[in-house]
Amino acid sequence: STMEIYLDLVSPPCRAVYLFAEALKIPYAFKKVELSAGQQYTEEFGKLSVVRKVPVLKDGSFVLTESTAILQYLVQKCSVADHWFPAELQQRARVDEYLSWQHLNLRSHCSKVFLLRTLYPFVMGSEAPKDKMDAAVEDMKQSLDLLEEKFLQDKPFIVGNKISVADVVAMVEIMQPLGAGVDALDGRPKLTAWRDRVKKELGVKLVDQAHEALLDSSGLQQKMQNNTELQKLKPMFLKYFR
């Protein structure tokens, strides 16, 4: 049976899985889940994933959540070129190092800027306070500095001369604030050049198409307004935005 992958392309982890699977022509069935429309709260999705978040991979009766676990599963199941997740111990450790770091750093900080701009006004009924926004942007800048100085350094890609899954994950993360009109790479020529290399390796057209839903902010707001499920999440968002 065909592998199924449940995705919402507004989400960076979903875009990483999608771009990897599409660029490498991995056979799978794309199952669209719109988080902003509350589709993760359907009974059907609940049976599939108790955590009610995407991406979710379903391979026969085997169900896997968490984007980095899914990427590693795809790498090993579909025997892709070695550079995506190198077999050599120290190079593989470099990929793992980035994947372990990003959750609470680049991904978290870029997403917070996006959520403060798009979700905060919807949940709280007003623009995000300037001090909150400034702090989020500052955190994002610090993560971008680390991406540039520690992970990338003077190499074309995070692990060296060839692209790996670490680059795909990082690239979709820095694109997230653009969905809220914030260009994270403004004034960062080195990271901009790196992002362009990653896009070229994956296919510029494919990357642009994968980001269409994220960059359609009016469509996103429309879906949120029509979504009663989001109101149920208010307590969680209040905690997050505190």
C-alpha positions as CSV (number, residue, x, y, z in Angstrom):
1,S,0.0,0.0,0.0
2,T,1.1,3.6,-0.7
3,M,2.6,5.6,2.2
4,E,0.3,8.4,3.2
5,I,1.7,11.7,4.6
6,Y,-0.7,14.2,6.3
7,L,0.5,17.7,5.9
8,D,-0.4,21.4,6.2
9,L,2.1,23.4,4.2
10,V,1.7,26.5,6.4
11,S,3.7,24.5,9.0
12,P,7.5,24.5,8.6
13,P,8.0,20.9,9.7
14,C,5.3,19.8,7.1
15,R,7.1,21.8,4.4
16,A,10.4,20.1,5.2
17,V,8.9,16.7,4.9
18,Y,6.9,17.7,1.7
19,L,9.9,19.2,0.0
20,F,12.2,16.3,0.8
21,A,9.6,13.7,-0.4
22,E,8.8,15.7,-3.6
23,A,12.4,16.6,-4.5
24,L,13.5,13.0,-4.2
25,K,10.3,11.7,-5.9
26,I,9.5,9.4,-3.0
27,P,6.2,7.6,-3.7
28,Y,3.5,8.7,-1.3
29,A,-0.1,10.0,-1.1
30,F,-0.4,13.6,0.0
31,K,-3.2,14.1,2.6
32,K,-4.1,17.7,3.2
33,V,-4.9,18.9,6.8
34,E,-5.7,22.5,7.4
35,L,-4.8,23.4,10.9
36,S,-6.2,26.9,10.6
37,A,-9.6,25.4,9.8
38,G,-9.3,23.0,12.8
39,Q,-9.2,19.8,10.7
40,Q,-6.8,18.2,13.2
41,Y,-9.8,18.0,15.6
42,T,-11.9,15.7,13.4
43,E,-12.6,12.3,14.9
44,E,-10.9,10.7,11.9
45,F,-7.6,12.6,12.5
46,G,-7.9,11.8,16.2
47,K,-7.9,8.1,15.5
48,L,-4.7,8.6,13.4
49,S,-2.7,10.8,15.7
50,V,-3.4,11.3,19.4
51,V,-1.1,14.4,19.4
52,R,-3.4,16.0,16.8
53,K,-0.6,17.7,14.9
54,V,1.0,17.2,11.5
55,P,3.1,15.9,9.8
56,V,1.9,12.3,10.3
57,L,3.2,9.5,8.2
58,K,1.1,6.3,7.7
59,D,2.9,3.3,6.2
60,G,0.5,0.4,6.3
61,S,-0.5,0.1,9.9
62,F,2.6,1.9,11.1
63,V,2.0,5.5,12.1
64,L,4.8,8.0,12.8
65,T,4.6,11.6,14.0
66,E,7.4,14.2,14.4
67,S,9.1,15.7,11.3
68,T,12.7,14.8,12.1
69,A,11.7,11.2,12.8
70,I,9.7,11.1,9.6
71,L,12.6,12.5,7.6
72,Q,15.0,9.9,9.0
73,Y,12.4,7.1,8.3
74,L,12.1,8.3,4.7
75,V,15.9,8.5,4.3
76,Q,16.3,4.9,5.5
77,K,13.2,3.4,3.8
78,C,13.8,4.9,0.4
79,S,17.6,4.6,0.2
80,V,18.3,8.1,-0.9
81,A,21.7,9.6,-1.9
82,D,24.1,9.5,1.1
83,H,24.6,13.3,1.4
84,W,21.0,13.8,2.6
85,F,21.8,12.0,5.9
86,P,25.4,10.9,5.7
87,A,26.5,7.5,6.9
88,E,29.9,8.8,8.0
89,L,29.7,9.2,11.8
90,Q,30.8,12.8,12.3
91,Q,28.9,14.2,9.4
92,R,25.7,12.4,10.5
93,A,26.3,13.8,14.0
94,R,26.4,17.3,12.4
95,V,23.0,16.7,10.9
96,D,21.7,15.4,14.2
97,E,23.2,18.4,16.0
98,Y,21.2,20.8,13.9
99,L,18.0,18.8,14.1
100,S,18.3,18.6,17.9
101,W,19.1,22.3,18.2
102,Q,16.4,23.8,16.0
103,H,13.3,22.8,17.9
104,L,13.7,25.3,20.7
105,N,15.7,27.8,18.7
106,L,15.4,28.8,15.1
107,R,12.1,27.0,14.5
108,S,10.5,28.2,17.8
109,H,11.7,31.8,17.3
110,C,10.8,32.2,13.7
111,S,7.4,30.7,14.3
112,K,6.8,33.0,17.3
113,V,7.3,36.1,15.1
114,F,4.8,34.6,12.6
115,L,2.3,33.7,15.3
116,L,2.5,37.1,17.1
117,R,1.7,38.8,13.8
118,T,-1.0,36.4,12.5
119,L,-2.6,34.6,15.4
120,Y,-2.2,37.0,18.3
121,P,-4.6,39.6,16.9
122,F,-7.1,36.9,16.1
123,V,-7.0,35.3,19.6
124,M,-6.5,38.5,21.7
125,G,-8.4,41.0,19.6
126,S,-5.5,43.4,19.4
127,E,-2.1,43.8,17.8
128,A,0.8,42.1,19.7
129,P,2.4,44.6,22.2
130,K,5.6,46.1,20.9
131,D,7.8,44.8,23.7
132,K,6.6,41.2,23.0
133,M,7.2,41.6,19.2
134,D,10.7,43.2,19.8
135,A,11.7,40.4,22.1
136,A,10.6,37.7,19.6
137,V,12.5,39.4,16.8
138,E,15.6,39.7,19.0
139,D,15.4,35.9,19.8
140,M,15.0,35.2,16.1
141,K,18.1,37.3,15.3
142,Q,20.2,35.4,17.9
143,S,19.1,32.1,16.4
144,L,19.9,33.4,12.9
145,D,23.4,34.5,14.1
146,L,24.0,31.0,15.4
147,L,22.8,29.4,12.1
148,E,25.2,31.6,10.3
149,E,28.3,31.5,12.6
150,K,28.1,28.1,14.2
151,F,26.2,25.8,11.8
152,L,26.9,27.2,8.3
153,Q,30.3,29.0,8.9
154,D,32.0,29.3,5.5
155,K,30.6,26.1,4.0
156,P,28.1,26.0,1.1
157,F,25.7,23.9,3.3
158,I,25.4,23.0,7.0
159,V,27.4,19.7,6.7
160,G,29.8,20.8,3.9
161,N,29.7,20.9,0.2
162,K,26.4,19.0,-0.2
163,I,22.9,19.6,0.9
164,S,21.4,17.5,3.7
165,V,18.1,17.3,5.5
166,A,19.4,19.9,8.0
167,D,19.5,22.5,5.2
168,V,15.9,21.7,4.2
169,V,14.7,22.0,7.8
170,A,16.5,25.3,8.3
171,M,15.4,26.9,5.1
172,V,11.6,26.3,5.7
173,E,12.1,27.7,9.2
174,I,13.6,31.0,8.1
175,M,10.7,31.4,5.5
176,Q,8.1,31.3,8.2
177,P,8.2,35.0,9.3
178,L,7.6,36.0,5.6
179,G,4.1,34.7,6.1
180,A,3.6,37.7,8.4
181,G,5.5,40.1,6.2
182,V,8.8,39.9,8.1
183,D,11.9,39.1,6.1
184,A,14.2,37.2,8.5
185,L,17.1,37.4,6.0
186,D,17.1,41.2,5.5
187,G,20.7,42.4,5.6
188,R,22.1,38.8,5.8
189,P,23.7,38.2,2.4
190,K,25.5,35.0,3.5
191,L,22.3,33.3,4.7
192,T,20.4,34.7,1.6
193,A,23.0,33.0,-0.7
194,W,22.7,29.8,1.3
195,R,18.9,29.8,1.1
196,D,19.1,30.3,-2.7
197,R,21.5,27.3,-3.0
198,V,19.1,25.2,-1.0
199,K,16.2,26.3,-3.2
200,K,18.2,25.5,-6.3
201,E,19.1,22.0,-5.1
202,L,15.4,21.2,-4.3
203,G,14.0,23.1,-7.3
204,V,13.1,26.7,-7.2
205,K,9.6,26.1,-8.6
206,L,8.9,23.4,-6.1
207,V,10.0,25.5,-3.1
208,D,7.9,28.5,-4.3
209,Q,4.9,26.3,-4.7
210,A,5.4,24.8,-1.2
211,H,5.3,28.3,0.3
212,E,2.1,29.5,-1.5
213,A,-0.2,28.7,1.4
214,L,2.1,30.4,4.0
215,L,2.4,33.6,1.9
216,D,-1.4,33.9,1.4
217,S,-2.1,35.8,4.6
218,S,-5.6,36.9,3.7
219,G,-6.6,33.3,3.0
220,L,-5.2,32.2,6.3
221,Q,-7.1,34.9,8.3
222,Q,-10.3,33.9,6.5
223,K,-9.9,30.3,7.6
224,M,-9.2,31.3,11.2
225,Q,-12.3,33.5,11.3
226,N,-14.5,30.6,10.1
227,N,-13.0,28.2,12.6
228,T,-14.9,27.5,15.9
229,E,-12.2,25.0,16.9
230,L,-9.6,27.7,17.3
231,Q,-11.7,29.3,20.1
232,K,-11.2,26.1,22.1
233,L,-7.5,26.6,21.9
234,K,-7.7,30.1,23.4
235,P,-6.4,29.0,26.9
236,M,-3.4,27.4,25.3
237,F,-2.6,30.4,23.2
238,L,-3.0,32.7,26.1
239,K,-0.4,30.7,28.0
240,Y,1.9,30.8,24.9
241,F,1.6,34.5,24.4
242,R,1.9,35.5,28.0
